Amino acid sequence: MLRKGALWINNVIDLVAAFIFVYFSHYVFHRATTTFFGALLTAILLAVTEYMQHLYLICTNQVGRLG
């Protein structure tokens, strides 16, 4: 799934998945609270770090070696 032409698609999917996971995590953990803005900020920070990791993997041709 991770290849040169799909970098931004992967990042958008990662952003949405991280937001959903963080925002709805308060249903799993007792007495935990999450806000919309907090979940969004966390998802954006995760997406930025994943963008850098994906870019590094694509630029160094290490994508095929991971599987």
PDB file of N, H, CA, C and O in Angstrom:
ATOM      1  N   MET A   1       0.810  -1.183   0.000  1.00  0.00           N
ATOM      2  CA  MET A   1       0.000   0.000   0.000  1.00  0.00           C
ATOM      3  C   MET A   1       0.860   1.254   0.000  1.00  0.00           C
ATOM      4  O   MET A   1       0.471   2.259  -0.595  1.00  0.00           O
ATOM      5  N   LEU A   2       1.985   1.223   0.634  1.00  0.00           N
ATOM      6  H   LEU A   2       2.300   0.407   1.118  1.00  0.00           H
ATOM      7  CA  LEU A   2       2.863   2.389   0.681  1.00  0.00           C
ATOM      8  C   LEU A   2       3.755   2.394  -0.545  1.00  0.00           C
ATOM      9  O   LEU A   2       4.628   1.539  -0.693  1.00  0.00           O
ATOM     10  N   ARG A   3       3.532   3.357  -1.417  1.00  0.00           N
ATOM     11  H   ARG A   3       2.822   4.051  -1.296  1.00  0.00           H
ATOM     12  CA  ARG A   3       4.361   3.504  -2.608  1.00  0.00           C
ATOM     13  C   ARG A   3       4.452   4.988  -2.942  1.00  0.00           C
ATOM     14  O   ARG A   3       3.800   5.823  -2.314  1.00  0.00           O
ATOM     15  N   LYS A   4       5.261   5.295  -3.929  1.00  0.00           N
ATOM     16  H   LYS A   4       5.791   4.617  -4.439  1.00  0.00           H
ATOM     17  CA  LYS A   4       5.568   6.685  -4.233  1.00  0.00           C
ATOM     18  C   LYS A   4       4.333   7.529  -4.557  1.00  0.00           C
ATOM     19  O   LYS A   4       4.248   8.664  -4.088  1.00  0.00           O
ATOM     20  N   GLY A   5       3.402   7.040  -5.315  1.00  0.00           N
ATOM     21  H   GLY A   5       3.471   6.118  -5.696  1.00  0.00           H
ATOM     22  CA  GLY A   5       2.244   7.824  -5.719  1.00  0.00           C
ATOM     23  C   GLY A   5       1.138   7.907  -4.675  1.00  0.00           C
ATOM     24  O   GLY A   5       0.204   8.695  -4.828  1.00  0.00           O
ATOM     25  N   ALA A   6       1.230   7.116  -3.629  1.00  0.00           N
ATOM     26  H   ALA A   6       1.988   6.477  -3.505  1.00  0.00           H
ATOM     27  CA  ALA A   6       0.138   7.049  -2.653  1.00  0.00           C
ATOM     28  C   ALA A   6       0.533   7.608  -1.289  1.00  0.00           C
ATOM     29  O   ALA A   6      -0.081   7.255  -0.282  1.00  0.00           O
ATOM     30  N   LEU A   7       1.521   8.453  -1.238  1.00  0.00           N
ATOM     31  H   LEU A   7       2.020   8.739  -2.056  1.00  0.00           H
ATOM     32  CA  LEU A   7       2.001   8.983   0.041  1.00  0.00           C
ATOM     33  C   LEU A   7       0.927   9.804   0.743  1.00  0.00           C
ATOM     34  O   LEU A   7       0.685   9.608   1.934  1.00  0.00           O
ATOM     35  N   TRP A   8       0.280  10.717   0.030  1.00  0.00           N
ATOM     36  H   TRP A   8       0.476  10.876  -0.938  1.00  0.00           H
ATOM     37  CA  TRP A   8      -0.723  11.576   0.658  1.00  0.00           C
ATOM     38  C   TRP A   8      -1.999  10.817   0.989  1.00  0.00           C
ATOM     39  O   TRP A   8      -2.660  11.105   1.986  1.00  0.00           O
ATOM     40  N   ILE A   9      -2.342   9.847   0.149  1.00  0.00           N
ATOM     41  H   ILE A   9      -1.804   9.613  -0.661  1.00  0.00           H
ATOM     42  CA  ILE A   9      -3.526   9.028   0.448  1.00  0.00           C
ATOM     43  C   ILE A   9      -3.306   8.261   1.742  1.00  0.00           C
ATOM     44  O   ILE A   9      -4.203   8.192   2.583  1.00  0.00           O
ATOM     45  N   ASN A  10      -2.122   7.685   1.908  1.00  0.00           N
ATOM     46  H   ASN A  10      -1.394   7.741   1.225  1.00  0.00           H
ATOM     47  CA  ASN A  10      -1.803   6.968   3.141  1.00  0.00           C
ATOM     48  C   ASN A  10      -1.840   7.888   4.353  1.00  0.00           C
ATOM     49  O   ASN A  10      -2.310   7.493   5.420  1.00  0.00           O
ATOM     50  N   ASN A  11      -1.353   9.103   4.196  1.00  0.00           N
ATOM     51  H   ASN A  11      -0.972   9.424   3.329  1.00  0.00           H
ATOM     52  CA  ASN A  11      -1.347  10.031   5.326  1.00  0.00           C
ATOM     53  C   ASN A  11      -2.756  10.469   5.715  1.00  0.00           C
ATOM     54  O   ASN A  11      -3.046  10.619   6.902  1.00  0.00           O
ATOM     55  N   VAL A  12      -3.622  10.672   4.751  1.00  0.00           N
ATOM     56  H   VAL A  12      -3.386  10.550   3.787  1.00  0.00           H
ATOM     57  CA  VAL A  12      -5.000  11.042   5.072  1.00  0.00           C
ATOM     58  C   VAL A  12      -5.702   9.887   5.777  1.00  0.00           C
ATOM     59  O   VAL A  12      -6.428  10.101   6.748  1.00  0.00           O
ATOM     60  N   ILE A  13      -5.490   8.665   5.293  1.00  0.00           N
ATOM     61  H   ILE A  13      -4.900   8.491   4.504  1.00  0.00           H
ATOM     62  CA  ILE A  13      -6.084   7.499   5.941  1.00  0.00           C
ATOM     63  C   ILE A  13      -5.546   7.360   7.365  1.00  0.00           C
ATOM     64  O   ILE A  13      -6.310   7.073   8.286  1.00  0.00           O
ATOM     65  N   ASP A  14      -4.247   7.558   7.554  1.00  0.00           N
ATOM     66  H   ASP A  14      -3.626   7.791   6.805  1.00  0.00           H
ATOM     67  CA  ASP A  14      -3.653   7.499   8.893  1.00  0.00           C
ATOM     68  C   ASP A  14      -4.220   8.581   9.807  1.00  0.00           C
ATOM     69  O   ASP A  14      -4.478   8.325  10.983  1.00  0.00           O
ATOM     70  N   LEU A  15      -4.415   9.780   9.279  1.00  0.00           N
ATOM     71  H   LEU A  15      -4.205   9.988   8.323  1.00  0.00           H
ATOM     72  CA  LEU A  15      -4.968  10.877  10.069  1.00  0.00           C
ATOM     73  C   LEU A  15      -6.382  10.554  10.542  1.00  0.00           C
ATOM     74  O   LEU A  15      -6.702  10.733  11.717  1.00  0.00           O
ATOM     75  N   VAL A  16      -7.217  10.085   9.640  1.00  0.00           N
ATOM     76  H   VAL A  16      -6.957   9.940   8.686  1.00  0.00           H
ATOM     77  CA  VAL A  16      -8.600   9.757   9.994  1.00  0.00           C
ATOM     78  C   VAL A  16      -8.644   8.598  10.987  1.00  0.00           C
ATOM     79  O   VAL A  16      -9.401   8.637  11.957  1.00  0.00           O
ATOM     80  N   ALA A  17      -7.837   7.575  10.746  1.00  0.00           N
ATOM     81  H   ALA A  17      -7.222   7.543   9.958  1.00  0.00           H
ATOM     82  CA  ALA A  17      -7.826   6.417  11.641  1.00  0.00           C
ATOM     83  C   ALA A  17      -7.338   6.805  13.033  1.00  0.00           C
ATOM     84  O   ALA A  17      -7.899   6.357  14.034  1.00  0.00           O
ATOM     85  N   ALA A  18      -6.300   7.632  13.104  1.00  0.00           N
ATOM     86  H   ALA A  18      -5.845   7.996  12.292  1.00  0.00           H
ATOM     87  CA  ALA A  18      -5.789   8.063  14.411  1.00  0.00           C
ATOM     88  C   ALA A  18      -6.825   8.914  15.134  1.00  0.00           C
ATOM     89  O   ALA A  18      -7.003   8.770  16.343  1.00  0.00           O
ATOM     90  N   PHE A  19      -7.504   9.789  14.421  1.00  0.00           N
ATOM     91  H   PHE A  19      -7.359   9.906  13.438  1.00  0.00           H
ATOM     92  CA  PHE A  19      -8.531  10.614  15.050  1.00  0.00           C
ATOM     93  C   PHE A  19      -9.651   9.751  15.623  1.00  0.00           C
ATOM     94  O   PHE A  19     -10.058   9.938  16.769  1.00  0.00           O
ATOM     95  N   ILE A  20     -10.144   8.815  14.834  1.00  0.00           N
ATOM     96  H   ILE A  20      -9.814   8.663  13.902  1.00  0.00           H
ATOM     97  CA  ILE A  20     -11.235   7.951  15.298  1.00  0.00           C
ATOM     98  C   ILE A  20     -10.786   7.127  16.498  1.00  0.00           C
ATOM     99  O   ILE A  20     -11.527   6.992  17.472  1.00  0.00           O
ATOM    100  N   PHE A  21      -9.594   6.582  16.434  1.00  0.00           N
ATOM    101  H   PHE A  21      -8.992   6.691  15.643  1.00  0.00           H
ATOM    102  CA  PHE A  21      -9.086   5.758  17.531  1.00  0.00           C
ATOM    103  C   PHE A  21      -8.958   6.573  18.812  1.00  0.00           C
ATOM    104  O   PHE A  21      -9.383   6.122  19.876  1.00  0.00           O
ATOM    105  N   VAL A  22      -8.379   7.763  18.724  1.00  0.00           N
ATOM    106  H   VAL A  22      -8.033   8.130  17.860  1.00  0.00           H
ATOM    107  CA  VAL A  22      -8.173   8.581  19.919  1.00  0.00           C
ATOM    108  C   VAL A  22      -9.495   9.141  20.437  1.00  0.00           C
ATOM    109  O   VAL A  22      -9.737   9.143  21.644  1.00  0.00           O
ATOM    110  N   TYR A  23     -10.342   9.611  19.543  1.00  0.00           N
ATOM    111  H   TYR A  23     -10.145   9.610  18.562  1.00  0.00           H
ATOM    112  CA  TYR A  23     -11.591  10.239  19.976  1.00  0.00           C
ATOM    113  C   TYR A  23     -12.523   9.248  20.673  1.00  0.00           C
ATOM    114  O   TYR A  23     -13.170   9.594  21.661  1.00  0.00           O
ATOM    115  N   PHE A  24     -12.592   8.034  20.170  1.00  0.00           N
ATOM    116  H   PHE A  24     -12.066   7.753  19.367  1.00  0.00           H
ATOM    117  CA  PHE A  24     -13.495   7.052  20.758  1.00  0.00           C
ATOM    118  C   PHE A  24     -12.829   6.169  21.809  1.00  0.00           C
ATOM    119  O   PHE A  24     -13.444   5.216  22.288  1.00  0.00           O
ATOM    120  N   SER A  25     -11.604   6.462  22.170  1.00  0.00           N
ATOM    121  H   SER A  25     -11.103   7.235  21.782  1.00  0.00           H
ATOM    122  CA  SER A  25     -10.914   5.648  23.177  1.00  0.00           C
ATOM    123  C   SER A  25     -11.509   5.835  24.570  1.00  0.00           C
ATOM    124  O   SER A  25     -11.289   4.990  25.439  1.00  0.00           O
ATOM    125  N   HIS A  26     -12.241   6.892  24.806  1.00  0.00           N
ATOM    126  H   HIS A  26     -12.419   7.578  24.100  1.00  0.00           H
ATOM    127  CA  HIS A  26     -12.823   7.084  26.138  1.00  0.00           C
ATOM    128  C   HIS A  26     -13.925   6.072  26.431  1.00  0.00           C
ATOM    129  O   HIS A  26     -14.325   5.917  27.585  1.00  0.00           O
ATOM    130  N   TYR A  27     -14.418   5.388  25.417  1.00  0.00           N
ATOM    131  H   TYR A  27     -14.093   5.514  24.480  1.00  0.00           H
ATOM    132  CA  TYR A  27     -15.379   4.314  25.660  1.00  0.00           C
ATOM    133  C   TYR A  27     -14.694   3.053  26.173  1.00  0.00           C
ATOM    134  O   TYR A  27     -15.340   2.205  26.788  1.00  0.00           O
ATOM    135  N   VAL A  28     -13.412   2.925  25.931  1.00  0.00           N
ATOM    136  H   VAL A  28     -12.887   3.614  25.431  1.00  0.00           H
ATOM    137  CA  VAL A  28     -12.667   1.734  26.336  1.00  0.00           C
ATOM    138  C   VAL A  28     -12.052   1.909  27.717  1.00  0.00           C
ATOM    139  O   VAL A  28     -12.050   0.978  28.524  1.00  0.00           O
ATOM    140  N   PHE A  29     -11.536   3.089  27.986  1.00  0.00           N
ATOM    141  H   PHE A  29     -11.537   3.845  27.331  1.00  0.00           H
ATOM    142  CA  PHE A  29     -10.836   3.336  29.250  1.00  0.00           C
ATOM    143  C   PHE A  29     -11.773   4.017  30.252  1.00  0.00           C
ATOM    144  O   PHE A  29     -12.376   5.049  29.958  1.00  0.00           O
ATOM    145  N   HIS A  30     -11.877   3.433  31.404  1.00  0.00           N
ATOM    146  H   HIS A  30     -11.387   2.595  31.642  1.00  0.00           H
ATOM    147  CA  HIS A  30     -12.774   3.919  32.450  1.00  0.00           C
ATOM    148  C   HIS A  30     -12.311   5.285  32.957  1.00  0.00           C
ATOM    149  O   HIS A  30     -11.129   5.470  33.247  1.00  0.00           O
ATOM    150  N   ARG A  31     -13.217   6.220  33.062  1.00  0.00           N
ATOM    151  H   ARG A  31     -14.177   6.069  32.827  1.00  0.00           H
ATOM    152  CA  ARG A  31     -12.989   7.588  33.558  1.00  0.00           C
ATOM    153  C   ARG A  31     -12.055   8.428  32.679  1.00  0.00           C
ATOM    154  O   ARG A  31     -11.551   9.454  33.136  1.00  0.00           O
ATOM    155  N   ALA A  32     -11.822   8.028  31.467  1.00  0.00           N
ATOM    156  H   ALA A  32     -12.232   7.195  31.096  1.00  0.00           H
ATOM    157  CA  ALA A  32     -11.008   8.828  30.551  1.00  0.00           C
ATOM    158  C   ALA A  32     -11.917   9.798  29.792  1.00  0.00           C
ATOM    159  O   ALA A  32     -13.058   9.470  29.467  1.00  0.00           O
ATOM    160  N   THR A  33     -11.404  10.974  29.519  1.00  0.00           N
ATOM    161  H   THR A  33     -10.476  11.240  29.783  1.00  0.00           H
ATOM    162  CA  THR A  33     -12.159  11.941  28.728  1.00  0.00           C
ATOM    163  C   THR A  33     -11.303  12.389  27.550  1.00  0.00           C
ATOM    164  O   THR A  33     -10.087  12.540  27.668  1.00  0.00           O
ATOM    165  N   THR A  34     -11.951  12.595  26.430  1.00  0.00           N
ATOM    166  H   THR A  34     -12.939  12.473  26.334  1.00  0.00           H
ATOM    167  CA  THR A  34     -11.266  13.123  25.259  1.00  0.00           C
ATOM    168  C   THR A  34     -12.126  14.226  24.660  1.00  0.00           C
ATOM    169  O   THR A  34     -13.354  14.148  24.669  1.00  0.00           O
ATOM    170  N   THR A  35     -11.479  15.229  24.151  1.00  0.00           N
ATOM    171  H   THR A  35     -10.481  15.293  24.143  1.00  0.00           H
ATOM    172  CA  THR A  35     -12.191  16.305  23.473  1.00  0.00           C
ATOM    173  C   THR A  35     -11.945  16.193  21.977  1.00  0.00           C
ATOM    174  O   THR A  35     -10.997  15.545  21.534  1.00  0.00           O
ATOM    175  N   PHE A  36     -12.797  16.823  21.223  1.00  0.00           N
ATOM    176  H   PHE A  36     -13.567  17.350  21.583  1.00  0.00           H
ATOM    177  CA  PHE A  36     -12.645  16.818  19.770  1.00  0.00           C
ATOM    178  C   PHE A  36     -11.308  17.453  19.377  1.00  0.00           C
ATOM    179  O   PHE A  36     -10.568  16.905  18.561  1.00  0.00           O
ATOM    180  N   PHE A  37     -11.008  18.610  19.965  1.00  0.00           N
ATOM    181  H   PHE A  37     -11.609  19.056  20.629  1.00  0.00           H
ATOM    182  CA  PHE A  37      -9.764  19.309  19.628  1.00  0.00           C
ATOM    183  C   PHE A  37      -8.537  18.496  20.053  1.00  0.00           C
ATOM    184  O   PHE A  37      -7.548  18.448  19.322  1.00  0.00           O
ATOM    185  N   GLY A  38      -8.590  17.866  21.208  1.00  0.00           N
ATOM    186  H   GLY A  38      -9.393  17.905  21.802  1.00  0.00           H
ATOM    187  CA  GLY A  38      -7.463  17.056  21.666  1.00  0.00           C
ATOM    188  C   GLY A  38      -7.211  15.864  20.761  1.00  0.00           C
ATOM    189  O   GLY A  38      -6.065  15.546  20.445  1.00  0.00           O
ATOM    190  N   ALA A  39      -8.291  15.203  20.343  1.00  0.00           N
ATOM    191  H   ALA A  39      -9.222  15.462  20.600  1.00  0.00           H
ATOM    192  CA  ALA A  39      -8.149  14.068  19.431  1.00  0.00           C
ATOM    193  C   ALA A  39      -7.624  14.527  18.074  1.00  0.00           C
ATOM    194  O   ALA A  39      -6.806  13.845  17.457  1.00  0.00           O
ATOM    195  N   LEU A  40      -8.092  15.675  17.616  1.00  0.00           N
ATOM    196  H   LEU A  40      -8.757  16.229  18.117  1.00  0.00           H
ATOM    197  CA  LEU A  40      -7.637  16.205  16.326  1.00  0.00           C
ATOM    198  C   LEU A  40      -6.165  16.591  16.384  1.00  0.00           C
ATOM    199  O   LEU A  40      -5.411  16.286  15.459  1.00  0.00           O
ATOM    200  N   LEU A  41      -5.748  17.254  17.451  1.00  0.00           N
ATOM    201  H   LEU A  41      -6.360  17.502  18.201  1.00  0.00           H
ATOM    202  CA  LEU A  41      -4.350  17.645  17.598  1.00  0.00           C
ATOM    203  C   LEU A  41      -3.435  16.420  17.675  1.00  0.00           C
ATOM    204  O   LEU A  41      -2.370  16.396  17.058  1.00  0.00           O
ATOM    205  N   THR A  42      -3.848  15.421  18.422  1.00  0.00           N
ATOM    206  H   THR A  42      -4.713  15.440  18.923  1.00  0.00           H
ATOM    207  CA  THR A  42      -3.062  14.197  18.521  1.00  0.00           C
ATOM    208  C   THR A  42      -2.967  13.501  17.170  1.00  0.00           C
ATOM    209  O   THR A  42      -1.895  13.023  16.797  1.00  0.00           O
ATOM    210  N   ALA A  43      -4.061  13.438  16.439  1.00  0.00           N
ATOM    211  H   ALA A  43      -4.931  13.826  16.741  1.00  0.00           H
ATOM    212  CA  ALA A  43      -4.059  12.808  15.119  1.00  0.00           C
ATOM    213  C   ALA A  43      -3.161  13.565  14.146  1.00  0.00           C
ATOM    214  O   ALA A  43      -2.465  12.950  13.337  1.00  0.00           O
ATOM    215  N   ILE A  44      -3.172  14.890  14.220  1.00  0.00           N
ATOM    216  H   ILE A  44      -3.738  15.389  14.877  1.00  0.00           H
ATOM    217  CA  ILE A  44      -2.303  15.684  13.338  1.00  0.00           C
ATOM    218  C   ILE A  44      -0.836  15.444  13.669  1.00  0.00           C
ATOM    219  O   ILE A  44      -0.014  15.290  12.766  1.00  0.00           O
ATOM    220  N   LEU A  45      -0.504  15.410  14.945  1.00  0.00           N
ATOM    221  H   LEU A  45      -1.172  15.535  15.679  1.00  0.00           H
ATOM    222  CA  LEU A  45       0.890  15.141  15.335  1.00  0.00           C
ATOM    223  C   LEU A  45       1.338  13.751  14.891  1.00  0.00           C
ATOM    224  O   LEU A  45       2.466  13.579  14.428  1.00  0.00           O
ATOM    225  N   LEU A  46       0.473  12.777  15.029  1.00  0.00           N
ATOM    226  H   LEU A  46      -0.443  12.917  15.405  1.00  0.00           H
ATOM    227  CA  LEU A  46       0.805  11.430  14.555  1.00  0.00           C
ATOM    228  C   LEU A  46       0.956  11.398  13.037  1.00  0.00           C
ATOM    229  O   LEU A  46       1.844  10.722  12.518  1.00  0.00           O
ATOM    230  N   ALA A  47       0.100  12.118  12.327  1.00  0.00           N
ATOM    231  H   ALA A  47      -0.621  12.667  12.749  1.00  0.00           H
ATOM    232  CA  ALA A  47       0.174  12.145  10.863  1.00  0.00           C
ATOM    233  C   ALA A  47       1.463  12.804  10.381  1.00  0.00           C
ATOM    234  O   ALA A  47       2.042  12.379   9.382  1.00  0.00           O
ATOM    235  N   VAL A  48       1.911  13.834  11.082  1.00  0.00           N
ATOM    236  H   VAL A  48       1.441  14.180  11.894  1.00  0.00           H
ATOM    237  CA  VAL A  48       3.166  14.500  10.702  1.00  0.00           C
ATOM    238  C   VAL A  48       4.353  13.546  10.868  1.00  0.00           C
ATOM    239  O   VAL A  48       5.214  13.464   9.991  1.00  0.00           O
ATOM    240  N   THR A  49       4.397  12.833  11.987  1.00  0.00           N
ATOM    241  H   THR A  49       3.698  12.899  12.699  1.00  0.00           H
ATOM    242  CA  THR A  49       5.507  11.895  12.190  1.00  0.00           C
ATOM    243  C   THR A  49       5.433  10.725  11.215  1.00  0.00           C
ATOM    244  O   THR A  49       6.465  10.251  10.739  1.00  0.00           O
ATOM    245  N   GLU A  50       4.233  10.259  10.916  1.00  0.00           N
ATOM    246  H   GLU A  50       3.395  10.644  11.302  1.00  0.00           H
ATOM    247  CA  GLU A  50       4.113   9.173   9.945  1.00  0.00           C
ATOM    248  C   GLU A  50       4.468   9.632   8.544  1.00  0.00           C
ATOM    249  O   GLU A  50       5.008   8.852   7.759  1.00  0.00           O
ATOM    250  N   TYR A  51       4.176  10.883   8.214  1.00  0.00           N
ATOM    251  H   TYR A  51       3.738  11.516   8.852  1.00  0.00           H
ATOM    252  CA  TYR A  51       4.583  11.421   6.914  1.00  0.00           C
ATOM    253  C   TYR A  51       6.103  11.365   6.769  1.00  0.00           C
ATOM    254  O   TYR A  51       6.619  10.945   5.733  1.00  0.00           O
ATOM    255  N   MET A  52       6.809  11.788   7.806  1.00  0.00           N
ATOM    256  H   MET A  52       6.390  12.129   8.647  1.00  0.00           H
ATOM    257  CA  MET A  52       8.271  11.762   7.741  1.00  0.00           C
ATOM    258  C   MET A  52       8.799  10.332   7.634  1.00  0.00           C
ATOM    259  O   MET A  52       9.742  10.071   6.888  1.00  0.00           O
ATOM    260  N   GLN A  53       8.196   9.414   8.373  1.00  0.00           N
ATOM    261  H   GLN A  53       7.430   9.626   8.980  1.00  0.00           H
ATOM    262  CA  GLN A  53       8.625   8.014   8.300  1.00  0.00           C
ATOM    263  C   GLN A  53       8.348   7.420   6.924  1.00  0.00           C
ATOM    264  O   GLN A  53       9.200   6.726   6.368  1.00  0.00           O
ATOM    265  N   HIS A  54       7.168   7.683   6.371  1.00  0.00           N
ATOM    266  H   HIS A  54       6.476   8.246   6.822  1.00  0.00           H
ATOM    267  CA  HIS A  54       6.826   7.158   5.054  1.00  0.00           C
ATOM    268  C   HIS A  54       7.726   7.756   3.978  1.00  0.00           C
ATOM    269  O   HIS A  54       8.166   7.051   3.070  1.00  0.00           O
ATOM    270  N   LEU A  55       7.994   9.037   4.078  1.00  0.00           N
ATOM    271  H   LEU A  55       7.636   9.610   4.815  1.00  0.00           H
ATOM    272  CA  LEU A  55       8.871   9.685   3.103  1.00  0.00           C
ATOM    273  C   LEU A  55      10.271   9.091   3.158  1.00  0.00           C
ATOM    274  O   LEU A  55      10.879   8.851   2.115  1.00  0.00           O
ATOM    275  N   TYR A  56      10.785   8.855   4.343  1.00  0.00           N
ATOM    276  H   TYR A  56      10.291   9.050   5.190  1.00  0.00           H
ATOM    277  CA  TYR A  56      12.101   8.230   4.490  1.00  0.00           C
ATOM    278  C   TYR A  56      12.116   6.830   3.880  1.00  0.00           C
ATOM    279  O   TYR A  56      13.050   6.469   3.164  1.00  0.00           O
ATOM    280  N   LEU A  57      11.088   6.053   4.164  1.00  0.00           N
ATOM    281  H   LEU A  57      10.330   6.347   4.746  1.00  0.00           H
ATOM    282  CA  LEU A  57      11.038   4.688   3.637  1.00  0.00           C
ATOM    283  C   LEU A  57      10.950   4.675   2.121  1.00  0.00           C
ATOM    284  O   LEU A  57      11.577   3.838   1.471  1.00  0.00           O
ATOM    285  N   ILE A  58      10.181   5.591   1.553  1.00  0.00           N
ATOM    286  H   ILE A  58       9.672   6.271   2.081  1.00  0.00           H
ATOM    287  CA  ILE A  58      10.064   5.645   0.093  1.00  0.00           C
ATOM    288  C   ILE A  58      11.366   6.121  -0.541  1.00  0.00           C
ATOM    289  O   ILE A  58      11.805   5.557  -1.543  1.00  0.00           O
ATOM    290  N   CYS A  59      11.988   7.148   0.026  1.00  0.00           N
ATOM    291  H   CYS A  59      11.632   7.606   0.840  1.00  0.00           H
ATOM    292  CA  CYS A  59      13.215   7.709  -0.553  1.00  0.00           C
ATOM    293  C   CYS A  59      14.404   6.757  -0.469  1.00  0.00           C
ATOM    294  O   CYS A  59      15.296   6.808  -1.316  1.00  0.00           O
ATOM    295  N   THR A  60      14.429   5.899   0.534  1.00  0.00           N
ATOM    296  H   THR A  60      13.705   5.858   1.222  1.00  0.00           H
ATOM    297  CA  THR A  60      15.538   4.958   0.688  1.00  0.00           C
ATOM    298  C   THR A  60      15.215   3.589   0.106  1.00  0.00           C
ATOM    299  O   THR A  60      15.976   2.643   0.308  1.00  0.00           O
ATOM    300  N   ASN A  61      14.111   3.467  -0.606  1.00  0.00           N
ATOM    301  H   ASN A  61      13.493   4.236  -0.769  1.00  0.00           H
ATOM    302  CA  ASN A  61      13.674   2.218  -1.243  1.00  0.00           C
ATOM    303  C   ASN A  61      13.598   1.052  -0.271  1.00  0.00           C
ATOM    304  O   ASN A  61      13.985  -0.066  -0.611  1.00  0.00           O
ATOM    305  N   GLN A  62      13.110   1.300   0.918  1.00  0.00           N
ATOM    306  H   GLN A  62      12.795   2.208   1.194  1.00  0.00           H
ATOM    307  CA  GLN A  62      12.964   0.250   1.915  1.00  0.00           C
ATOM    308  C   GLN A  62      11.527  -0.217   2.049  1.00  0.00           C
ATOM    309  O   GLN A  62      11.209  -0.957   2.981  1.00  0.00           O
ATOM    310  N   VAL A  63      10.668   0.187   1.161  1.00  0.00           N
ATOM    311  H   VAL A  63      10.927   0.788   0.404  1.00  0.00           H
ATOM    312  CA  VAL A  63       9.252  -0.141   1.264  1.00  0.00           C
ATOM    313  C   VAL A  63       9.025  -1.629   1.018  1.00  0.00           C
ATOM    314  O   VAL A  63       8.277  -2.261   1.764  1.00  0.00           O
ATOM    315  N   GLY A  64       9.638  -2.193   0.014  1.00  0.00           N
ATOM    316  H   GLY A  64      10.246  -1.680  -0.592  1.00  0.00           H
ATOM    317  CA  GLY A  64       9.425  -3.600  -0.315  1.00  0.00           C
ATOM    318  C   GLY A  64      10.048  -4.556   0.677  1.00  0.00           C
ATOM    319  O   GLY A  64       9.643  -5.717   0.741  1.00  0.00           O
ATOM    320  N   ARG A  65      11.011  -4.112   1.446  1.00  0.00           N
ATOM    321  H   ARG A  65      11.340  -3.169   1.394  1.00  0.00           H
ATOM    322  CA  ARG A  65      11.702  -4.979   2.399  1.00  0.00           C
ATOM    323  C   ARG A  65      10.947  -5.195   3.693  1.00  0.00           C
ATOM    324  O   ARG A  65      11.288  -6.088   4.469  1.00  0.00           O
ATOM    325  N   LEU A  66       9.925  -4.389   3.935  1.00  0.00           N
ATOM    326  H   LEU A  66       9.649  -3.664   3.305  1.00  0.00           H
ATOM    327  CA  LEU A  66       9.236  -4.465   5.231  1.00  0.00           C
ATOM    328  C   LEU A  66       8.312  -5.663   5.326  1.00  0.00           C
ATOM    329  O   LEU A  66       8.124  -6.209   6.413  1.00  0.00           O
ATOM    330  N   GLY A  67       7.737  -6.080   4.224  1.00  0.00           N
ATOM    331  H   GLY A  67       7.889  -5.637   3.340  1.00  0.00           H
ATOM    332  CA  GLY A  67       6.735  -7.142   4.268  1.00  0.00           C
ATOM    333  C   GLY A  67       7.336  -8.465   4.379  1.00  0.00           C
ATOM    334  O   GLY A  67       6.622  -9.466   4.428  1.00  0.00           O
TER     335      GLY A  67
END
